[in-house]
Amino acid sequence: MKIKRFALGTLWTNCYLIWDSNGDGFIVDPGGPAEDVESFIRDNDILIHWIILTHGHADHIGGIQELRNLSENGVAIHYEDSDCLTDANKNLSSFMETPITIPAAERELSDKDSLTVGTMEIEIIHTPGHTPGGICLLVTDADDHILLTGDTLFAKSVGRSDLPGGNENVLFESLKKLEYLPDNLKVYPGHGPETSIGTEKQHNPYWLR
């Protein structure tokens, strides 16, 4: 499994491109102008099966339309955040200079759903609290495992819970869903540097508060 990070948009949202040894891949959270992402995909002959969104905030969906034509199956988002794509108030872009509305997702996800992309399996873990439909993605490719946490879990921090649809208590309950994961599991968050489950257990002041 290969992974490349692109920091997109004014908030430097982490967009991830993940692909297997055969060139089958998917995109997570294209949050802003995505010319570099598209160029890399074309230059490396990667077949994109899905664009998967960890949640529906504007800074995670802003580049979808640039990349949507590259995705064989379209866009996937948890059903509780699905309205964020079509409603600028729900994705919070109505408070910005350029409101964002885009067509609805091709697939609505639920907790414990699984997607197959080439040799990779993607398990959906519903982790609300930052948004009602926030999810983490546990990706497995043979002996390789990674966790993409969106704005649920950051290095030594967590996502905001004071925005519309957020709930601090719910967010802390969501962290409990990640407690069973192995300490050496690499974590790729929606903003900031990568970390690991073990590091967060030891150093994150919000972990299982």
C-alpha positions as CSV (number, residue, x, y, z in Angstrom):
1,M,0.0,0.0,0.0
2,K,1.3,3.4,-0.9
3,I,0.1,6.8,0.4
4,K,0.7,10.4,-0.6
5,R,-0.5,13.4,1.3
6,F,-1.5,16.7,-0.3
7,A,-2.2,19.7,1.9
8,L,-5.1,21.5,0.2
9,G,-7.0,24.7,0.6
10,T,-6.6,27.6,3.0
11,L,-6.8,25.3,6.1
12,W,-4.2,22.9,4.7
13,T,-6.5,20.0,4.9
14,N,-4.8,16.7,4.4
15,C,-6.0,15.0,1.3
16,Y,-4.7,11.4,0.9
17,L,-4.2,9.4,-2.2
18,I,-3.8,5.7,-1.4
19,W,-3.2,2.9,-3.9
20,D,-2.0,-0.7,-4.1
21,S,0.8,-2.4,-6.1
22,N,-1.5,-2.8,-9.1
23,G,-2.4,0.9,-9.3
24,D,-5.9,0.7,-7.8
25,G,-6.6,3.6,-5.5
26,F,-8.9,6.0,-3.7
27,I,-8.9,9.6,-2.6
28,V,-9.8,10.8,0.9
29,D,-11.0,14.4,1.6
30,P,-10.0,16.6,-1.4
31,G,-10.5,19.8,0.5
32,G,-9.3,22.4,-2.0
33,P,-7.9,23.1,-5.5
34,A,-6.6,19.7,-6.6
35,E,-4.5,20.2,-9.7
36,D,-1.5,18.5,-8.1
37,V,-3.6,15.5,-7.1
38,E,-5.0,15.1,-10.6
39,S,-1.5,15.4,-12.2
40,F,0.0,12.8,-9.8
41,I,-2.8,10.4,-10.5
42,R,-2.4,10.7,-14.3
43,D,1.4,10.7,-14.2
44,N,1.3,7.4,-12.2
45,D,-1.5,5.7,-14.0
46,I,-3.6,5.2,-10.8
47,L,-7.2,4.0,-11.2
48,I,-9.4,5.8,-8.7
49,H,-12.3,3.7,-7.5
50,W,-13.7,6.1,-4.9
51,I,-13.5,9.6,-3.4
52,I,-14.2,9.0,0.3
53,L,-15.1,11.8,2.7
54,T,-14.4,11.5,6.5
55,H,-17.1,14.2,7.0
56,G,-18.9,17.0,5.1
57,H,-17.2,20.2,6.2
58,A,-16.3,22.6,3.4
59,D,-12.5,22.3,4.0
60,H,-12.8,18.6,3.2
61,I,-15.0,18.7,0.1
62,G,-13.8,21.8,-1.8
63,G,-11.9,19.8,-4.5
64,I,-14.4,17.1,-5.2
65,Q,-15.7,18.5,-8.5
66,E,-12.1,18.7,-10.0
67,L,-11.5,15.0,-9.3
68,R,-15.0,13.5,-9.6
69,N,-14.6,12.6,-13.2
70,L,-11.6,10.4,-12.3
71,S,-13.5,8.3,-9.8
72,E,-15.0,5.1,-11.2
73,N,-17.7,4.8,-8.6
74,G,-18.0,8.5,-7.5
75,V,-18.2,9.9,-4.0
76,A,-18.9,8.1,-0.7
77,I,-19.9,9.8,2.6
78,H,-21.6,8.7,5.8
79,Y,-25.4,9.1,5.5
80,E,-25.6,11.5,8.4
81,D,-23.3,14.0,6.6
82,S,-24.7,13.4,3.1
83,D,-26.7,16.7,3.1
84,C,-23.5,18.6,3.6
85,L,-22.7,18.2,-0.1
86,T,-25.8,19.9,-1.3
87,D,-26.3,22.4,1.5
88,A,-23.8,25.3,2.0
89,N,-25.2,25.9,5.5
90,K,-24.5,22.4,6.7
91,N,-21.0,22.3,5.2
92,L,-20.4,25.7,6.7
93,S,-19.2,27.3,3.5
94,S,-22.2,29.7,3.6
95,F,-20.1,31.6,6.2
96,M,-17.1,31.8,3.7
97,E,-16.6,34.0,0.6
98,T,-17.5,31.2,-1.8
99,P,-20.4,28.9,-0.7
100,I,-20.0,25.3,-1.9
101,T,-22.7,23.1,-3.2
102,I,-22.1,19.9,-5.2
103,P,-24.2,17.0,-6.4
104,A,-25.1,14.3,-3.9
105,A,-22.8,11.4,-3.2
106,E,-23.1,8.2,-5.1
107,R,-23.0,6.1,-1.9
108,E,-24.0,6.7,1.6
109,L,-22.0,4.8,4.2
110,S,-22.9,3.4,7.6
111,D,-20.8,2.1,10.5
112,K,-19.0,-1.2,9.8
113,D,-19.5,-0.9,6.0
114,S,-16.6,-2.2,4.0
115,L,-15.3,-1.1,0.6
116,T,-12.8,-3.1,-1.6
117,V,-10.3,-1.2,-3.7
118,G,-8.0,-3.6,-5.5
119,T,-6.1,-5.5,-2.8
120,M,-7.2,-3.1,-0.1
121,E,-10.1,-3.4,2.3
122,I,-11.6,-0.2,3.9
123,E,-13.6,-0.6,7.1
124,I,-15.9,2.3,8.0
125,I,-15.8,3.3,11.7
126,H,-18.5,5.8,12.6
127,T,-17.0,8.4,14.9
128,P,-19.4,11.3,15.4
129,G,-18.8,14.3,17.6
130,H,-17.0,16.7,15.2
131,T,-19.9,16.2,12.8
132,P,-22.9,13.7,13.1
133,G,-21.5,11.7,10.2
134,G,-17.8,11.7,10.9
135,I,-16.0,8.5,10.1
136,C,-12.5,6.9,10.4
137,L,-11.2,4.6,7.7
138,L,-9.3,1.5,8.7
139,V,-7.4,0.4,5.6
140,T,-5.8,-3.1,5.2
141,D,-3.6,-4.4,2.4
142,A,-2.1,-7.8,3.4
143,D,0.1,-7.0,6.4
144,D,-0.2,-3.2,6.0
145,H,-2.7,-1.3,8.1
146,I,-3.4,2.4,8.5
147,L,-6.1,4.5,10.0
148,L,-7.4,7.8,8.5
149,T,-9.1,9.8,11.2
150,G,-10.4,13.0,9.5
151,D,-11.1,15.5,12.2
152,T,-11.9,13.0,14.9
153,L,-8.3,12.5,16.1
154,F,-5.2,14.6,15.5
155,A,-1.7,14.3,16.8
156,K,-2.1,15.2,20.5
157,S,-5.5,16.7,19.9
158,V,-9.1,16.1,18.6
159,G,-11.5,17.9,16.3
160,R,-13.6,20.8,17.4
161,S,-17.0,19.9,18.9
162,D,-18.3,23.5,19.2
163,L,-19.5,23.8,15.5
164,P,-23.1,23.0,14.4
165,G,-23.6,19.3,14.7
166,G,-20.7,18.8,17.1
167,N,-20.9,17.3,20.5
168,E,-18.0,17.0,22.9
169,N,-19.4,14.0,24.8
170,V,-20.2,12.1,21.7
171,L,-16.7,12.8,20.3
172,F,-15.1,11.3,23.5
173,E,-17.3,8.3,23.1
174,S,-16.1,7.9,19.5
175,L,-12.5,7.8,20.7
176,K,-13.4,4.7,22.7
177,K,-14.1,2.9,19.4
178,L,-10.4,3.3,18.5
179,E,-9.0,2.0,21.9
180,Y,-8.9,-1.6,20.7
181,L,-6.6,-0.8,17.7
182,P,-2.9,-1.8,18.0
183,D,-0.5,0.8,19.4
184,N,1.7,0.6,16.3
185,L,-1.1,1.5,13.9
186,K,-0.2,4.6,11.9
187,V,-2.8,7.4,12.1
188,Y,-3.2,9.9,9.3
189,P,-5.4,12.8,10.5
190,G,-7.4,15.5,8.6
191,H,-4.9,18.2,9.6
192,G,-1.4,18.1,10.8
193,P,1.3,15.4,11.1
194,E,0.8,11.7,11.2
195,T,0.9,9.9,14.5
196,S,0.1,6.4,16.0
197,I,-2.5,5.0,18.3
198,G,0.1,4.2,20.9
199,T,1.4,7.8,20.8
200,E,-2.1,9.2,21.3
201,K,-2.8,6.8,24.2
202,Q,0.3,8.2,25.9
203,H,0.3,11.8,25.0
204,N,-3.1,13.0,23.9
205,P,-4.8,14.9,26.7
206,Y,-8.2,14.2,25.3
207,W,-7.8,10.4,24.9
208,L,-10.6,8.6,26.7
209,R,-11.2,11.5,29.0
